[in-house]
Amino acid sequence: MAILHIGHIKAALQKRFDGQIDLSDIGPNAKADDRENFFLTRSLAAFLVAELAEVDDKIAAKAVVDGSKDNGIDAFYFDATERVCYLIQYKWVHNGKGSIEVGEVHKFLQGVTDLLEAKLDHFDKLKQKKAEIDAALTDSSATFVLVIGYTGEQPMSVEALRPIDDFLEEQNDPTELISFKQLRQADLHSIVARQAIGESVKLTVLLHEWGKVIEPYPAYYGMVDLQDIENWRQFGSALYARNLRGFKGSTDVNEGIVKTARFAPENFWYFNNGITILCDKLSKQPLGGSSRESGVFECEGASVVNGAQTVGSILSALEGVPNGFHQARVSVRIIDLEKCPPTFASELTRAANTQNRIEKKDFAAQDPEQDRLKTELLLECGKIYAYKTGDRAPSPDEGCTFDDAVVALACAQEDSGLCVQAKREVGLLYDDITQAPYKKLFNGSVSALKLWRSVEVMRVVAETLKEQASIDGKERLIAVHGNRFILHLVFRAIDSYDGVPQSDFDGMKEKVPQITLEMLAKTTAEKDKQAKGSYPANVFKNASKCKGLAEAILPAKMTKLSA
């Protein structure tokens, strides 16, 4: 069976990637078997990129960076839209036996480490993708997927998986920055077979207390038990084929959905906006007859066009909970496209994902403190403070926004944990406007002058760090990912700035660029001591690590800079 499956995979690769894989570095005197081996190994890498990132085969083929000096990374692709970077190692096993060796895993992980530290001189072909690499490494929200693919039957051994587990444990603190996928022969053959017969999502949905709409387009609606969503997992990203975006993973909103499912399942239907499914053909099974208590519906060519985050979060919550959640249900509406105009699906998808969207900061706008600061900032400083959704964002000279203020005030606090939160998930700073941390940032003691001067300092620090963008290497990554932490250090290094005359503050502000560069250098050096090998993006999202860095960089009784 192994040889038969290898033949199927080989035929699929030849059909999809013939003439698209770069073999120019293979000598003209290479034997035909050797050239075929290079083609198969590289086309397998392109295949993995195409399937995982869902990109065109031509784009996937260009992601291959296999060569004699590839440092263990055979393919690289950064999806700037989804903000996911794929790092791939692959192995073509002709007889379909065996697996990946421990030494190959170590080589791959060393290459990944070098890439995360921007050591591009350790690579040959990969360094030619410098622009893409920079985009991935300087995106604080980017995640990385490590992929090992091979055509062997055997799963990776415990010994081969151990260094991967250790690497992930080190890097994924406090949030999951890097994940790992293992795709062996059975997985690859399953993809090939599914594509051969044509992939289509067919959902069987049990709707409770259902209803229907006849005109102008047929649709059904009702409630679905959360544990029934588990059956949707098998379709993966194909479930969101028509959606504007797939599941985003761990965000503050999605973590809230998971929390509700796990700890307050009886409230899930009340708290969640629900799921919208489009399908090419919709039919109801005879089971249940005309009773509206429950009905089973067959949805052919189904796609979740609104509620992808809900579905993904439910699936995350169900992991390790085989019996689901008692009394947990979610609203679902199913729309039959069979009698709809050709453009209806795309119009509905766009509208469902853009209309009536409420962000957390919209709730902060209800706080009277925001209106007070707006009035005082205009009267005392002649500056505009835009804190409501829909307000025109002022130019830097004219004023600032709520987004500016919340970050500046968080980083100005003595507690380094707040600058970490500003970097990790700024929305949690105003998740609940009735208590800390929001109340620590916005309260009656915060003057308009303090807000404005905090923003001014933040902008000087940001501009100084931006000028370091031309620097290659780890200091540049520290400047990008550690920007909030460095701002916090700068605030700690300067004296009280909201109660001094304007001339004194101006003199103090002139010294901020030099302080910023000093703090950047100290942070880079101290990070190497305390967290060498850890990717900066996660270091500066880790409260305990940042606390340790701050304590080492700043003296216990810091001598404040005065004008």
C-alpha positions as CSV (number, residue, x, y, z in Angstrom):
1,M,0.0,0.0,0.0
2,A,2.9,2.4,0.8
3,I,4.3,2.1,-2.7
4,L,0.9,2.6,-4.2
5,H,0.3,5.8,-2.2
6,I,3.7,7.1,-3.0
7,G,2.8,6.7,-6.7
8,H,-0.4,8.7,-6.2
9,I,1.5,11.5,-4.5
10,K,4.2,11.5,-7.1
11,A,1.7,11.7,-9.9
12,A,-0.1,14.6,-8.2
13,L,3.2,16.5,-7.8
14,Q,4.2,16.0,-11.4
15,K,0.8,17.2,-12.6
16,R,0.7,20.3,-10.5
17,F,4.4,21.4,-10.5
18,D,6.0,20.2,-13.7
19,G,8.0,23.1,-15.1
20,Q,7.4,25.3,-12.1
21,I,10.1,24.1,-9.7
22,D,13.5,25.8,-9.9
23,L,16.2,23.2,-10.6
24,S,18.8,25.7,-12.0
25,D,21.3,24.9,-9.3
26,I,21.3,21.2,-10.3
27,G,24.3,20.6,-12.5
28,P,23.8,19.7,-16.2
29,N,25.6,16.4,-15.7
30,A,23.3,15.2,-12.9
31,K,21.7,11.9,-13.5
32,A,18.0,11.7,-14.5
33,D,17.2,9.9,-11.2
34,D,18.9,12.6,-9.2
35,R,17.1,15.4,-11.1
36,E,13.8,13.6,-10.4
37,N,14.6,13.3,-6.8
38,F,15.3,17.0,-6.5
39,F,12.1,17.7,-8.3
40,L,10.0,15.5,-6.0
41,T,11.5,16.8,-2.8
42,R,11.1,20.5,-3.9
43,S,7.7,20.0,-5.3
44,L,6.6,18.3,-2.1
45,A,7.6,21.5,-0.3
46,A,5.7,23.6,-2.7
47,F,2.7,21.3,-2.3
48,L,2.8,21.8,1.5
49,V,2.9,25.6,1.1
50,A,0.0,25.6,-1.4
51,E,-2.2,23.4,0.9
52,L,-1.4,25.0,4.2
53,A,-1.3,28.6,3.1
54,E,-4.0,28.1,0.4
55,V,-2.1,29.9,-2.3
56,D,-1.6,29.3,-6.0
57,D,0.9,26.6,-7.1
58,K,3.0,29.2,-8.8
59,I,3.4,31.2,-5.7
60,A,4.0,28.1,-3.7
61,A,6.8,27.0,-6.0
62,K,8.6,30.3,-5.5
63,A,8.5,29.6,-1.7
64,V,11.0,26.7,-2.1
65,V,14.5,27.6,-0.8
66,D,16.0,24.1,-0.8
67,G,19.7,24.0,-1.5
68,S,23.1,22.9,-0.2
69,K,23.2,25.8,2.3
70,D,19.5,26.0,3.3
71,N,20.3,25.6,7.1
72,G,17.5,23.1,7.5
73,I,14.7,25.3,6.0
74,D,13.5,24.0,2.7
75,A,10.5,26.4,2.1
76,F,9.5,29.8,3.5
77,Y,6.2,31.6,2.9
78,F,4.7,34.6,4.8
79,D,1.0,35.2,4.4
80,A,0.9,38.9,5.1
81,T,-2.9,38.9,5.1
82,E,-3.4,36.2,7.7
83,R,-0.1,37.1,9.3
84,V,1.2,33.5,9.4
85,C,4.7,32.5,8.4
86,Y,5.3,28.9,7.3
87,L,8.7,27.3,7.7
88,I,9.0,23.9,6.1
89,Q,11.3,20.9,6.1
90,Y,10.5,17.9,4.0
91,K,11.9,14.6,3.0
92,W,11.0,12.4,0.0
93,V,11.2,8.7,1.1
94,H,11.1,6.6,-2.1
95,N,10.1,3.3,-0.5
96,G,7.5,4.9,1.8
97,K,9.1,3.6,4.9
98,G,10.7,5.3,7.9
99,S,10.4,8.8,9.3
100,I,12.5,11.9,10.2
101,E,15.7,11.4,12.0
102,V,16.6,13.3,15.2
103,G,19.6,15.0,13.5
104,E,17.3,16.4,10.8
105,V,15.0,17.9,13.4
106,H,17.9,19.6,15.2
107,K,19.1,21.1,11.9
108,F,15.7,22.4,11.2
109,L,15.3,24.0,14.6
110,Q,18.7,25.6,14.4
111,G,17.7,27.1,11.1
112,V,14.4,28.4,12.6
113,T,16.4,29.9,15.5
114,D,18.8,31.6,13.2
115,L,15.9,33.0,11.2
116,L,14.1,34.3,14.3
117,E,17.3,36.1,15.3
118,A,17.6,37.6,11.8
119,K,20.9,35.8,11.0
120,L,20.3,35.8,7.3
121,D,23.9,35.3,6.5
122,H,23.4,31.7,7.7
123,F,21.3,31.0,4.6
124,D,21.8,30.9,0.9
125,K,18.6,31.1,-1.1
126,L,16.4,32.2,1.8
127,K,18.3,35.5,2.4
128,Q,17.0,36.5,-1.1
129,K,13.6,36.8,0.5
130,K,14.8,39.5,2.9
131,A,11.7,41.8,2.4
132,E,9.3,38.9,3.3
133,I,11.4,37.9,6.2
134,D,11.5,41.4,7.5
135,A,7.8,41.7,7.2
136,A,7.3,38.5,9.2
137,L,9.9,39.3,11.9
138,T,8.7,42.9,12.5
139,D,5.0,42.0,12.7
140,S,4.3,41.7,16.4
141,S,1.0,39.8,15.6
142,A,2.6,37.3,13.3
143,T,2.6,33.6,14.2
144,F,4.9,30.9,12.8
145,V,4.0,27.3,11.7
146,L,6.8,24.8,11.7
147,V,6.1,22.0,9.3
148,I,7.9,18.7,8.8
149,G,6.5,16.7,5.9
150,Y,7.7,13.4,4.6
151,T,6.4,10.4,2.6
152,G,7.3,7.8,5.1
153,E,4.6,5.8,6.9
154,Q,6.0,5.9,10.4
155,P,5.1,8.8,12.8
156,M,8.0,10.8,14.2
157,S,9.7,9.1,17.2
158,V,9.5,10.4,20.7
159,E,13.2,11.2,20.5
160,A,12.6,13.3,17.3
161,L,9.6,15.1,18.8
162,R,11.3,15.9,22.1
163,P,13.5,18.8,20.8
164,I,10.5,20.3,19.1
165,D,8.4,20.1,22.2
166,D,11.2,21.8,24.2
167,F,11.6,24.5,21.5
168,L,7.9,25.2,21.5
169,E,7.7,25.4,25.3
170,E,10.6,27.9,25.4
171,Q,9.1,30.1,22.7
172,N,5.4,29.9,23.5
173,D,5.6,31.8,26.8
174,P,3.2,33.5,27.4
175,T,1.2,33.1,24.2
176,E,1.3,30.5,21.4
177,L,3.6,32.1,18.9
178,I,4.9,29.0,17.1
179,S,3.0,25.8,16.3
180,F,4.1,22.5,14.8
181,K,2.5,20.3,12.1
182,Q,3.7,16.8,11.1
183,L,2.5,15.6,7.7
184,R,3.4,12.1,6.8
185,Q,2.4,9.8,4.0
186,A,-1.2,9.2,5.1
187,D,-1.8,12.9,5.5
188,L,-0.4,13.7,2.1
189,H,-2.3,11.0,0.4
190,S,-5.5,12.0,2.0
191,I,-5.1,15.5,0.6
192,V,-4.3,14.2,-2.9
193,A,-7.3,11.8,-2.8
194,R,-9.7,14.5,-1.6
195,Q,-8.7,16.8,-4.4
196,A,-9.0,14.0,-6.9
197,I,-12.7,13.5,-6.1
198,G,-13.4,17.2,-5.7
199,E,-13.6,18.9,-2.3
200,S,-17.0,20.1,-1.1
201,V,-18.2,20.7,2.5
202,K,-21.4,18.8,3.3
203,L,-22.8,19.6,6.7
204,T,-25.5,17.8,8.5
205,V,-27.0,20.3,11.0
206,L,-29.4,19.4,13.8
207,L,-31.4,22.6,14.5
208,H,-33.4,22.9,17.7
209,E,-36.5,25.2,17.9
210,W,-36.1,25.9,14.2
211,G,-37.9,28.3,12.0
212,K,-37.9,29.2,8.3
213,V,-38.0,32.2,5.9
214,I,-39.6,31.7,2.5
215,E,-39.2,35.1,0.8
216,P,-37.3,36.5,-0.9
217,Y,-34.7,33.7,-0.4
218,P,-35.2,30.5,1.6
219,A,-33.4,30.1,4.9
220,Y,-33.7,28.2,8.2
221,Y,-32.6,29.3,11.6
222,G,-32.5,27.7,15.1
223,M,-30.0,26.6,17.8
224,V,-27.2,24.0,17.5
225,D,-25.7,22.2,20.5
226,L,-22.0,23.1,20.9
227,Q,-20.9,19.5,20.9
228,D,-22.4,19.0,17.4
229,I,-19.9,21.6,16.1
230,E,-17.2,19.1,16.8
231,N,-18.3,17.2,13.6
232,W,-17.3,20.3,11.6
233,R,-13.6,20.0,12.6
234,Q,-12.9,17.5,9.8
235,F,-13.4,20.2,7.1
236,G,-10.6,22.5,8.4
237,S,-10.2,25.8,6.5
238,A,-12.5,24.6,3.7
239,L,-15.4,25.4,6.1
240,Y,-14.6,29.1,5.6
241,A,-14.0,29.1,1.9
242,R,-16.4,31.9,1.2
243,N,-15.5,34.0,4.3
244,L,-13.4,37.1,4.2
245,R,-11.1,35.6,6.9
246,G,-10.6,32.3,8.6
247,F,-10.2,31.6,12.3
248,K,-7.8,34.1,13.8
249,G,-6.7,31.8,16.7
250,S,-6.1,33.2,20.2
251,T,-7.3,36.8,20.4
252,D,-9.0,38.6,23.4
253,V,-12.4,38.2,21.7
254,N,-11.9,34.5,20.9
255,E,-10.5,33.8,24.4
256,G,-13.7,35.4,25.7
257,I,-15.8,33.0,23.6
258,V,-13.8,30.0,24.8
259,K,-14.2,31.2,28.4
260,T,-18.0,31.4,28.1
261,A,-18.2,27.9,26.6
262,R,-16.2,26.4,29.3
263,F,-17.3,28.2,32.4
264,A,-20.8,29.6,31.6
265,P,-22.1,27.3,28.8
266,E,-25.8,28.0,29.7
267,N,-25.1,31.7,28.7
268,F,-23.5,31.0,25.4
269,W,-26.6,31.5,23.3
270,Y,-27.3,34.8,25.0
271,F,-23.8,36.2,24.8
272,N,-22.9,35.1,21.2
273,N,-24.0,36.6,17.9
274,G,-24.2,33.3,16.2
275,I,-23.2,31.7,12.9
276,T,-24.3,32.2,9.4
277,I,-23.9,29.4,6.8
278,L,-24.4,29.7,3.1
279,C,-24.9,26.5,1.0
280,D,-25.4,25.6,-2.6
281,K,-28.3,23.3,-1.8
282,L,-30.3,22.9,1.3
283,S,-32.8,20.1,2.2
284,K,-34.5,18.9,5.4
285,Q,-34.6,15.3,6.3
286,P,-38.0,13.7,7.0
287,L,-36.9,12.9,10.5
288,G,-39.0,14.9,13.0
289,G,-41.7,15.7,10.4
290,S,-43.2,19.2,10.7
291,S,-42.3,19.5,14.4
292,R,-40.4,22.7,15.1
293,E,-38.7,21.2,18.2
294,S,-35.8,19.8,16.1
295,G,-35.0,19.2,12.5
296,V,-32.0,17.7,10.6
297,F,-30.8,19.7,7.6
298,E,-28.4,18.7,4.8
299,C,-26.2,21.6,3.6
300,E,-24.2,20.8,0.4
301,G,-21.4,23.2,-0.6
302,A,-21.6,24.8,2.9
303,S,-19.4,27.7,4.1
304,V,-19.4,29.7,7.3
305,V,-19.5,33.3,6.1
306,N,-20.1,34.9,9.5
307,G,-19.1,33.5,12.8
308,A,-15.7,31.9,11.9
309,Q,-14.3,33.1,15.2
310,T,-17.2,31.5,17.0
311,V,-16.8,28.2,15.2
312,G,-13.0,28.1,15.8
313,S,-13.4,29.1,19.4
314,I,-16.0,26.4,20.0
315,L,-13.7,23.8,18.5
316,S,-10.8,25.1,20.7
317,A,-13.1,24.9,23.8
318,L,-14.2,21.4,22.9
319,E,-10.6,20.1,22.9
320,G,-10.2,17.7,25.8
321,V,-14.0,17.8,26.6
322,P,-15.4,14.7,24.8
323,N,-18.9,15.1,26.1
324,G,-19.3,18.7,25.2
325,F,-20.9,21.3,27.4
326,H,-24.3,20.8,29.0
327,Q,-27.0,23.2,27.9
328,A,-24.6,25.0,25.6
329,R,-26.2,26.1,22.3
330,V,-25.4,28.7,19.6
331,S,-27.6,30.4,17.1
332,V,-27.3,29.3,13.5
333,R,-28.9,30.5,10.3
334,I,-28.6,28.6,7.1
335,I,-29.3,30.4,3.7
336,D,-30.0,28.4,0.6
337,L,-28.2,30.0,-2.4
338,E,-30.0,27.9,-5.0
339,K,-32.6,30.6,-5.7
340,C,-30.4,33.6,-4.9
341,P,-28.9,36.1,-7.5
342,P,-25.3,35.3,-8.5
343,T,-23.9,38.2,-6.5
344,F,-25.9,37.6,-3.3
345,A,-23.3,35.4,-1.6
346,S,-20.5,37.9,-1.9
347,E,-22.7,40.8,-0.9
348,L,-24.0,39.0,2.2
349,T,-20.5,37.9,3.2
350,R,-19.2,41.4,3.1
351,A,-22.2,42.9,4.9
352,A,-22.2,40.3,7.6
353,N,-18.6,40.9,8.4
354,T,-18.7,44.7,8.3
355,Q,-22.1,46.0,9.5
356,N,-23.0,46.7,13.2
357,R,-19.5,45.8,14.4
358,I,-18.9,47.1,18.0
359,E,-15.4,47.3,19.4
360,K,-14.4,47.3,23.0
361,K,-13.2,50.9,22.9
362,D,-16.8,51.9,22.0
363,F,-17.7,51.0,25.6
364,A,-14.9,53.1,26.9
365,A,-16.5,56.1,25.1
366,Q,-19.3,55.8,27.6
367,D,-17.0,56.8,30.5
368,P,-17.5,60.4,31.5
369,E,-13.7,60.7,32.1
370,Q,-13.2,60.5,28.4
371,D,-15.5,63.5,27.7
372,R,-13.8,65.4,30.6
373,L,-10.4,64.8,29.1
374,K,-11.6,65.9,25.6
375,T,-12.9,69.2,27.0
376,E,-9.9,69.9,29.2
377,L,-7.4,69.0,26.4
378,L,-9.1,71.5,24.1
379,L,-9.4,74.3,26.7
380,E,-6.0,73.9,28.3
381,C,-3.8,72.7,25.5
382,G,-5.7,73.6,22.4
383,K,-5.6,70.0,21.3
384,I,-8.3,67.6,19.9
385,Y,-8.9,64.3,21.6
386,A,-10.8,61.8,19.4
387,Y,-12.1,59.0,21.6
388,K,-15.3,57.9,19.8
389,T,-15.6,55.6,16.8
390,G,-16.3,57.8,13.9
391,D,-14.4,60.8,15.3
392,R,-12.0,62.3,12.8
393,A,-8.4,61.3,13.8
394,P,-6.5,64.5,14.3
395,S,-3.0,65.0,12.8
396,P,-0.1,64.7,15.3
397,D,0.1,68.5,15.6
398,E,-3.7,68.8,16.2
399,G,-4.1,66.2,18.9
400,C,-4.4,62.5,19.6
401,T,-6.8,59.6,19.7
402,F,-7.9,57.2,22.5
403,D,-5.6,54.6,21.0
404,D,-2.7,56.9,21.4
405,A,-3.7,57.8,25.0
406,V,-4.2,54.3,26.3
407,V,-0.8,53.1,25.1
408,A,1.1,56.1,26.4
409,L,-0.6,56.1,29.8
410,A,-0.1,52.3,30.2
411,C,3.6,52.6,29.4
412,A,4.0,55.6,31.8
413,Q,2.9,53.5,34.7
414,E,5.5,52.2,37.2
415,D,4.2,48.7,36.8
416,S,5.9,47.1,33.7
417,G,3.0,44.7,33.4
418,L,0.9,47.4,31.8
419,C,3.3,48.1,29.0
420,V,3.4,44.3,28.4
421,Q,-0.4,44.3,28.1
422,A,-0.2,47.3,25.7
423,K,2.0,45.1,23.5
424,R,0.3,41.8,23.9
425,E,-3.4,42.7,23.7
426,V,-4.1,46.4,24.2
427,G,-7.9,45.8,24.2
428,L,-7.6,44.1,27.6
429,L,-6.6,47.5,29.1
430,Y,-10.1,48.7,28.5
431,D,-11.9,45.4,28.7
432,D,-13.9,46.5,31.8
433,I,-14.2,50.3,32.3
434,T,-15.3,49.9,35.9
435,Q,-12.1,48.5,37.3
436,A,-8.3,48.3,36.8
437,P,-6.4,48.4,34.6
438,Y,-8.7,50.8,32.9
439,K,-9.3,52.8,36.0
440,K,-5.6,53.0,36.7
441,L,-5.1,54.8,33.3
442,F,-8.3,56.9,33.2
443,N,-9.5,58.4,36.5
444,G,-10.1,61.8,38.0
445,S,-6.5,62.3,38.9
446,V,-5.3,62.1,35.3
447,S,-5.0,65.6,33.8
448,A,-5.3,66.5,30.2
449,L,-1.8,67.8,30.4
450,K,-0.4,64.5,31.6
451,L,-2.3,62.7,28.8
452,W,-1.0,65.0,26.1
453,R,2.6,65.1,27.3
454,S,2.6,61.3,27.7
455,V,1.6,61.0,24.0
456,E,4.3,63.5,23.0
457,V,7.0,61.4,24.7
458,M,5.6,58.3,23.1
459,R,5.8,59.8,19.7
460,V,9.4,60.9,20.2
461,V,10.4,57.4,21.3
462,A,8.5,55.9,18.4
463,E,10.2,58.1,15.9
464,T,13.6,57.4,17.4
465,L,13.0,53.6,17.2
466,K,11.7,53.9,13.7
467,E,15.0,55.4,12.6
468,Q,16.6,52.1,13.7
469,A,14.6,50.3,11.0
470,S,17.7,50.4,8.7
471,I,19.7,48.4,11.2
472,D,19.9,44.7,10.5
473,G,20.0,42.0,13.1
474,K,18.7,41.5,16.6
475,E,18.8,45.1,17.8
476,R,16.3,46.0,15.1
477,L,14.0,43.2,16.3
478,I,14.3,44.6,19.8
479,A,13.4,48.1,18.6
480,V,10.3,46.7,16.8
481,H,9.0,44.2,19.4
482,G,10.3,45.9,22.5
483,N,8.9,49.4,21.6
484,R,6.4,49.5,24.4
485,F,8.9,48.2,27.0
486,I,11.5,50.7,25.9
487,L,8.9,53.5,26.1
488,H,8.2,52.3,29.7
489,L,12.0,52.5,30.5
490,V,12.1,56.0,29.1
491,F,9.2,57.1,31.2
492,R,10.9,55.6,34.3
493,A,14.1,57.5,33.4
494,I,12.6,61.0,33.2
495,D,11.3,63.1,36.0
496,S,7.7,64.1,36.6
497,Y,6.7,65.8,33.4
498,D,3.1,66.9,33.8
499,G,3.7,69.5,36.6
500,V,6.6,71.4,35.1
501,P,6.6,74.6,33.0
502,Q,6.4,74.1,29.2
503,S,10.0,75.3,28.8
504,D,11.3,72.6,31.2
505,F,9.3,69.9,29.5
506,D,10.6,71.0,26.1
507,G,14.2,70.6,27.4
508,M,13.4,67.2,28.9
509,K,11.8,66.1,25.6
510,E,15.0,67.0,23.7
511,K,16.9,64.4,25.7
512,V,14.4,61.6,25.0
513,P,16.0,60.4,21.8
514,Q,19.3,59.8,23.5
515,I,17.7,58.1,26.4
516,T,15.7,55.9,24.0
517,L,18.9,54.7,22.2
518,E,20.5,54.0,25.6
519,M,17.6,51.9,26.7
520,L,17.5,50.1,23.4
521,A,21.2,49.1,23.8
522,K,20.7,48.0,27.4
523,T,17.5,46.1,26.6
524,T,19.3,44.2,23.7
525,A,22.2,43.3,25.9
526,E,20.1,42.2,28.9
527,K,17.7,40.2,26.7
528,D,20.7,38.2,25.5
529,K,21.6,37.5,29.1
530,Q,18.2,36.5,30.4
531,A,16.3,35.2,27.3
532,K,18.9,34.3,24.7
533,G,17.3,32.3,21.9
534,S,13.8,33.4,22.8
535,Y,12.0,35.2,20.0
536,P,11.6,38.9,20.9
537,A,8.0,39.1,20.0
538,N,7.1,36.8,22.9
539,V,9.7,38.1,25.3
540,F,8.0,41.5,25.3
541,K,4.6,39.9,25.8
542,N,5.7,38.1,28.9
543,A,5.1,40.1,32.1
544,S,7.6,38.1,34.3
545,K,10.4,38.3,31.7
546,C,9.9,42.1,31.2
547,K,9.8,42.6,35.0
548,G,13.2,40.8,35.2
549,L,14.6,42.9,32.4
550,A,13.4,46.2,33.9
551,E,14.8,45.3,37.3
552,A,18.2,44.6,35.8
553,I,18.2,47.7,33.6
554,L,16.9,50.2,36.0
555,P,18.5,50.8,39.4
556,A,16.2,50.1,42.4
557,K,16.2,53.8,43.2
558,M,16.4,55.3,39.8
559,T,17.8,58.8,39.6
560,K,15.2,60.7,37.6
561,L,16.3,62.9,34.7
562,S,15.4,66.5,35.4
563,A,15.4,69.4,33.0
